[in-house]
């Protein structure tokens, strides 16, 4: 399945809602997490303080809002049968936790694709970073969401970064404001069509 197909499924329907309004689904052993979609999600996105995550053999600090979202669905996700993970935006942040949790429980990494992933982990250790060799962050050049929370606040990206930079043109019907963020689904779709 191509990256575009994965991205499109991640932006499609038929979601299961659980916990703190987290949307997920499993199709053909791929776990998908939906992007920010409502006011409750925005509230969690802006909870940028650090929280200690203790549900691993390597305790670490992470973005408070994303940690709360993950913990609200962790037990449900652990019961699912999947070997791959895909997330977009806030869903990519949740994919960070699902990826680490999978390795913690099963002793091996899943393959994970995270589109437009914000920074989630606070000053991750070298030992923690090693758990993300199969975690691929796919981002448009200049995507503003991938730049937050700010690096100076101690938050870091993990995994392998793949930057999309084909210089696509804005399709009709997409607002300039959304297009200029380089984060809207249409921008990702246009870039991914050229992969």
C-alpha positions in Angstrom: 0.0 0.0 0.0 1.4 3.4 -0.9 1.9 6.3 1.5 -1.0 8.2 -0.2 -3.3 5.2 0.4 -2.3 5.0 4.0 -2.8 8.8 4.4 -6.2 8.7 2.8 -7.5 5.8 5.0 -6.2 7.8 8.0 -8.4 10.7 6.8 -11.5 8.5 6.0 -14.4 7.5 8.2 -15.6 4.6 10.3 -13.8 5.6 13.5 -14.2 4.1 16.9 -14.3 6.7 19.6 -13.0 6.0 23.1 -11.4 7.6 26.1 -10.9 11.3 25.9 -12.6 11.5 22.4 -9.8 9.6 20.6 -10.6 8.1 17.2 -8.9 4.9 16.0 -9.6 2.0 13.7 -7.9 -1.2 12.6 -8.0 -2.2 8.9 -5.9 -5.2 7.7 -3.8 -5.2 10.9 -3.0 -1.5 10.5 -3.9 0.7 13.5 -5.0 4.2 12.4 -5.3 7.3 14.6 -7.3 10.3 13.4 -6.1 13.9 13.4 -7.4 16.8 15.6 -11.1 17.0 14.9 -12.9 19.0 17.6 -12.7 21.4 20.6 -11.7 18.6 23.1 -8.7 17.7 20.9 -7.6 21.3 20.6 -7.7 21.6 24.4 -5.4 18.5 24.7 -3.1 19.9 22.0 -2.5 23.1 24.0 -1.6 21.2 27.2 2.1 21.5 26.4 3.5 20.9 29.9 5.5 17.7 30.6 4.0 14.6 32.1 5.9 11.6 33.3 4.9 8.4 31.5 5.4 5.4 33.7 3.7 2.6 31.6 7.1 1.5 30.2 10.3 -0.1 31.4 11.9 3.2 30.4 10.1 6.1 32.2 10.1 9.2 30.1 8.5 12.7 30.0 6.1 13.6 27.2 3.6 16.3 26.1 0.9 16.3 28.8 -2.1 16.5 26.5 -1.0 13.7 24.2 -0.1 11.6 27.3 -3.6 12.0 28.7 -5.1 11.1 25.4 -3.0 8.0 25.0 -3.6 6.8 28.6 -7.3 7.2 28.0 -7.3 4.5 25.3 -4.1 2.5 26.1 -5.9 -0.6 27.5 -8.3 -0.7 24.5 -5.4 -0.4 22.0 -3.4 -3.1 23.8 -6.3 -5.6 23.1 -6.2 -5.0 19.3 -4.5 -7.1 16.7 -2.2 -4.9 14.6 1.4 -4.9 13.5 1.5 -1.5 11.7 0.5 2.0 12.9 -0.5 5.2 10.9 -1.3 8.6 12.4 -1.8 12.1 11.1 -1.2 15.3 13.2 -2.6 14.6 16.7 -3.0 11.0 15.5 0.7 10.9 14.7 1.4 12.0 18.3 -0.7 9.1 19.6 1.2 6.8 17.2 4.4 7.7 19.2 2.9 6.2 22.3 1.3 3.2 20.5 4.7 2.4 18.9 6.6 2.5 22.2 3.9 0.6 23.9 3.9 -2.2 21.3 7.7 -2.6 21.7 7.4 -2.6 25.5 4.7 -5.3 25.4 6.0 -7.5 22.5 9.7 -6.9 22.4 9.8 -5.8 18.8 9.0 -2.6 16.9 5.9 -2.2 14.7 6.3 -0.3 11.4 4.9 3.2 12.0 4.2 6.1 9.6 3.4 9.4 11.3 2.2 12.2 9.0 2.7 15.8 10.2 3.8 14.7 13.7 4.3 17.3 16.4 7.1 17.0 18.9 5.9 14.6 21.7 8.9 13.5 23.8 10.7 15.7 26.3 14.4 15.3 26.1 14.3 11.6 25.2 17.2 9.4 26.3 19.4 7.6 23.8 17.9 4.3 25.1 14.4 5.6 24.3 15.4 6.9 20.9 16.6 3.4 19.9 13.0 2.2 20.2 12.0 4.3 17.1 14.1 2.9 14.3 10.9 1.8 12.5 9.1 5.0 13.2 8.9 7.2 10.0 7.9 10.8 10.3 6.6 12.1 7.0 6.3 15.8 6.8 5.8 18.5 4.3 8.6 21.0 4.1 7.5 23.9 6.3 4.6 22.1 8.1 4.0 24.3 11.1 2.6 21.5 13.3 5.9 19.6 13.1 7.6 22.6 14.7 5.5 22.6 17.9 5.9 22.4 20.8 9.0 24.5 20.4 12.4 22.9 20.5 13.6 25.4 23.1 10.9 24.0 25.4 12.8 20.6 25.4 10.6 18.7 23.1 12.3 16.5 20.4 11.3 14.5 17.4 12.2 10.8 17.3 12.5 8.3 14.5 13.4 8.7 10.9 12.4 11.9 9.2 11.2 12.0 5.5 10.5 15.5 4.2 8.2 15.9 1.2 9.3 18.9 -0.9 7.9 18.7 -4.5 6.7 22.3 -4.5 3.1 21.5 -5.3 0.5 24.1 -6.3 -2.6 24.9 -4.3 -5.7 23.1 -5.7 -8.9 25.1 -6.2 -11.2 25.2 -3.3 -8.5 25.1 -0.6 -8.2 28.3 1.5 -4.9 30.1 1.3 -4.6 30.2 5.1 -4.8 26.4 5.4 -2.6 25.9 2.4 0.2 28.1 3.8 0.4 26.0 7.0 1.7 23.1 4.8 -0.3 20.9 7.2 -3.7 20.6 5.6 -4.7 17.1 4.2 -4.9 18.5 0.7 -1.2 19.6 0.9 -0.2 16.1 2.0 -2.2 14.5 -0.7 -0.7 16.6 -3.4 2.8 15.9 -2.2 2.2 12.2 -1.7 0.8 11.9 -5.3 4.4 12.7 -6.5 6.1 10.0 -4.3 
